Structure formats: structure tokens, C-alpha cells
Amino acid sequence: MGVSKLFGDTRALEHIDFRVEDGEFVSLLGASGCGKSTLLRILAGFERPTTGTVQIYQQDVTQWPPEKRPTNLVFQRGALFPHMTVRENIGYSLKLRRWTPSRIDARIEEMLALVRLDGLGDRAPSQLSGGQAQRVALARALASEPRVLLLDEPLSALDLKLRQQMQLELRAIQKRLGATFVFVTHDQTEALVMSDRIAIMNNGRIVQYGTPRDIYRRPNSVFVSDFVGATNLLSGVVGSIDGERIVLQTASGAFAAPKGTEQLRKGERAVLSLRPEAVRLHPGTGRTAEGSSVSGNIAEIIFQGNCVRIGTQILPDATIWAELRDDEADGLTPGDPVTLSWAESAAAVMKEEPQ
Amino acid sequence: MTNEPSTQSGQARLTLAAMIPASVFYAAFFAVPMVCLLVLSFWTTKSFVLIPGFSLANYVKVFTSPLYQALMLRTVGVALATTAIIVPTAFALAYCMRFVFERRGQLILQVVLLSLFSGYLVRIYAWRTILGKQGLLNSTLEWTGLINEPLEFLIYSNFAVVVTLSGLLLPLAVLPLYSAMLNVPRDHLEAARDLGAGRLHILRTVLVPMTLPGLRTAFAFSFLLAAGDFVTPSLVGGTQSMLIGNIVADQFRGIGSNWPLGAAMAFVVVAIMLAVYLSTTRLIRWVTRW
């Protein structure tokens, strides 16, 4: 399937052009107000694009109203009809399509089993927990087998444990049905866990579109590297570019990194991004064999349970954070001189963004 | 239950205590007079003197008199016609206030409320100046040349009664409907649409069921108040548009008054109106079943 759209409403969305493959789980990830919900509502048909088209399976549906589109939407707060039972909610779209009662009943049972709510069909929505309500909303939206299922932050109202469980479940359901899901979220972990591909949105644009691994490892902009996961940023000037390697001159030394997709010229201002978990920490100030290194003094140690984050001051105005296992941090105290090192391939260089 | 029993019973006591003033008020000013009236309806009169007793004569008279039957029918008809105008109009207005004007809906609400402040009689007279023989409507129509002589049916007719009552009671129906609409999230209407429902289906299967309490109140306000009104028919109605309320009122004042008969009529009217009200709300529920 192909959803491609060009778009020109300057206030909300600008020149969005993206494609979702059949059976893919795509997340639209961005902070609130970035236009991700507007984009989803355009896909659902509740908003019309000012310019551009929406295609579903080669069919132009731009002018189609929501009730005619082969898409269904799962709302943030479920939007279950309070005056209908779970069963009636799930069967709503089927009855509108004039399915026979026996076929509707069979489908409802199938859906209840899919979302693991067997036996709760006769409950009223007010008798359901938050997680159950969202499952019913999912079942209701999937019942009529839409070609594309659109989900508008359906898990954001749930607490962390339940949300994590639902993420895996949602992913499993999508895999089992082989359905196409477009999922809107502001939670980067959620997007990384569930998606085949992620579209990162900022100021009404898609700034990067790729697999979770790609986006995490090779962010194409400071915005993406900062938004997805934690990162260290060091700014400097591009020193030399040779083949697949690029060297950045910073105030704390020259650091090399693989050449990214971005076109950078020598002498241009650029930023080095380094994930905290890629940084190793060695007591003392000796040089290490590994790729790049820099020394400094420990400024802060933050215990986070499964890991310890250590901030090392390498310059009066620059701190690099490293993420270590708890036992690796034993014996370290603030003020200790340390050497930080990382593999060249773990760093990424990207254009500096005007703030 | 994690609540401690002591706090729970404490809360229950507080709730009961809060209900005392209203209960006392209702008992003193509603329940007691109603019981008195009920007792009175079984009494009789002889040369304007009340005779206590237990007689069904008043009820028999109410049910057998052709005049009262005709009035009762006309009252139900006028009240239903009024309601049929008010409830859909108020529903549409409340819908627009909630879903079209959104924030500015509050402003419209203020205007609607303002019209309630202008007083009952003033508003009836206002309708007279619009519908009258030389009223706004007739003179405008004559001026534009659409008609040559005033339309007679505009004033002193059942038509005038229905129109005036609709104008009077419309704000009372808008209030409960608007507050019911505020409880309907836009998501639910969009969800229905997204699942394939057309406008009529959304109205019937989602919007009406979700605003049913407000609809019921709006229906009760317009139907019951229209059926009980006797000022409007006497000011804008004709000789053929007297309602049962006029006759009931006559039994309690002036020459020829008959309190026990009036009381019996009042109870019959209440019973009939309640029956119509209940069957209509049943009907709404049946129409919107899913």
C-alpha cells in the first residue's frame, strides 16, 4: 500500500511526503504541537489537506469523508459509546455495513478473543478499566478490517507497567493480522519498541523517516539525536573529510566519526553526537587504545537503578555523560580524574542547527 | 472497600443532614398541599359550601363531560405541537452552540438566559405585537404586497397559542440540552463517523442517546409547562383555543368556582400529562435503540 502525501498548510504541516508499506507498523513521533495528530487526522479524513493528496492502495482518497475511507481510528481516550455494551461497541461498524446478525456475533467473539477480553462482552464501558477500554476501542476499530488502522496516542493515559504490556500486545496483534498501523506518539521508547519505521516530526515536517535502529544510531540532525534517547553534543568545526571518515575540531580536541548522510563541507560548524551508553570510563588520565578519548573530572554521579549516569567535566562549560552498570561505577567519587573513550563508529557528526 | 466504616457512616450522615432543608421545604410546600388537594377532590359542594366526604362524582364528571374531553384533547394537541417545535429547535441550537460555535456558545447562552429575565407577561405581549392584526408580521406582509388584508389566523387562534408558547418555553429547553451536549465529547461523534455512520445514524445512535437526560428534561419543560399554561391562551388565544388550564383555574376563582371539581380536574390532567410524557420518552428510546 502507499500513502503518499504532499502538503502545504504552512501553519500545521509542510511538504510532508511519506509512504507506508503494506503490513507495516509506522509511528509518527514528535513533541506536542509538531503536527503528528493533524497528519493522522488527514489520513483519517477529518481534516482536508490544503494541497497534496492522500492515496491508499493507489486510490486517491483525498476528497473522501472519514465514513467512506478504508481507515479506522483508535482515539486517545477510547471514545467508547457509553450507552452501548462492549459487544455493541465492537459490532457498531458491522451493523452499519449490514452484516447478518450471526456473522456480526461471530466477528465480535473473534475480536474479543483477539484483544483477550473473552467473557466481558456484556459489560458497559463504565465497568472497564483503562486498559480494557482501550482494548475494546482497538477491537471496535479492527472489526470491519480496515486497510489502515490509525492510532492516536491510545496508550498515553495508561500507567507505565500497563503501557509497556500493551505495547507488546499491540505489536503482536498487528503482526498476527498483518495489518498496516500508523501510530501517533510523543513517547520515544514506545515508538522504538513497536515500530517497523518511525517518522520523526518537528514543526510540521518529517525530519527523519527510518527504522528505529537507523534513527537511534544514525540520527540525521541534532533535533533527532536529542529527541530520541539521551545524547551528548559537542560542537566544533569540520576539520577534514576523507572517504567514509569525518573529523571534527572541538574545543576539547579532534574527534573522528563515520560520514553520515548529510553533506558537510570543510570549515563548516557541526555537532558531534555521542550516546552515553557508548562512552567508557577509565580511572586516571592515561591514554587508551580505543578510538577517541578525552579526560576530565567527574562532576556528578546519578544512580538510576539499572544503571549509573556519570557526568564528567571535560571543559568548564562542557560535560559528557556516560552510562555505566552499577558495579562498574563502584569506587568512583565526584572530583576523580577519569579518561572517557568511545569507538569512532559510535559517534555521529551532523549540521549545527540554528536555534 | 478501603474506606473506614466510621468515615463512611459519617459521610452518609452528612449527606442526610444536607438533604434536610430541601426535604422540609418540599414536604411543607409541595407534599402537604398536594395531599390536601387530593382529599379535596373527593369532596362535593352545595351552593358554594364545601361538603367533606368521599365521592367520585367529580372524577366521573371530568371523564364524561364532552366539553372537558374536548379541552383535554386540545390541550394535549397544543402541548405536543409546541413541544414538536421547541425540542428539535432547541436541540439544533444546543448542538450548534456546543460543536459549531464552541467557546462562543457561552455567549449565545447568555443571550438565551437574558430573554428569560424579560418576564413572562412582557414576552406574551411582545408576541401579540408581532402576531396582531396590525402587528409586525401582518404589516410587513401587507407592505411588501404579499397579502392584501391581514392574516386572521395569526392572532387569537391555536396557531398563536402554539407560537407564543414555543417562544416562551424555548430557552427552558435550550438550557438542559446545552448542558447535556457539553457532556458529549467530539471524539464520540467522530468515532461514529470514522466507523462508517452517516449524519442521521450518528444523530440516532450516538448523539440522541448520549443527550437523553437533557432531552427528557427539555421535553418535560416544554410539554408539561405548555399543557399547564392558561395565561397564554387567554391573551393570544381565540374562543376556540381555551385550554384545560383555563377551566381548572376558573374552578378556583370568582363566581361559579368549584374547588373539588377543579382539584379532580387537576389530578386527571397531571395523570394524562405524565402518561403522555412517559410514553413519548419510551418512544424516543425505542427509536434510538441499537
Contacts between the chains, C-beta under 8 A, distances in Angstrom:
chain1	res1	chain2	res2	distance
A	44	B	194	6.1
A	45	B	194	7.9
A	46	B	190	6.2
A	46	B	194	7.8
A	65	B	193	7.6
A	66	B	190	7.2
A	66	B	193	5.0
A	66	B	194	4.8
A	67	B	193	5.1
A	67	B	194	7.1
A	67	B	195	7.7
A	67	B	196	5.0
A	67	B	197	6.2
A	67	B	198	6.3
A	68	B	196	7.9
A	71	B	194	7.7
A	72	B	194	5.9
A	72	B	195	6.6
A	73	B	190	7.5
A	73	B	191	7.2
A	73	B	194	4.8
A	75	B	187	4.9
A	75	B	190	7.6
A	75	B	191	6.0
A	76	B	187	7.8
A	77	B	185	7.5
A	77	B	187	6.5
A	79	B	185	6.7
A	79	B	187	3.9
A	79	B	188	5.0
A	79	B	190	7.4
A	79	B	191	4.1
A	81	B	188	6.4
A	81	B	191	7.7
A	81	B	192	7.5
A	81	B	205	7.9
A	81	B	206	6.1
A	81	B	209	7.8
A	81	B	210	7.6
A	82	B	210	6.8
A	83	B	209	4.3
A	83	B	210	6.3
A	83	B	212	7.8
A	83	B	290	8.0
A	84	B	290	6.1
A	88	B	290	5.9
A	92	B	192	7.4
A	92	B	195	5.4
A	92	B	197	7.7
A	92	B	205	7.8
A	92	B	290	7.9
A	93	B	195	3.9
A	93	B	196	5.2
A	95	B	290	7.5
A	96	B	195	6.7
A	96	B	196	4.6
A	96	B	197	5.7
A	96	B	201	6.6
A	97	B	196	6.5
A	140	B	195	7.1
A	141	B	194	7.9
A	141	B	195	7.6
A	144	B	195	7.2
A	144	B	196	7.1
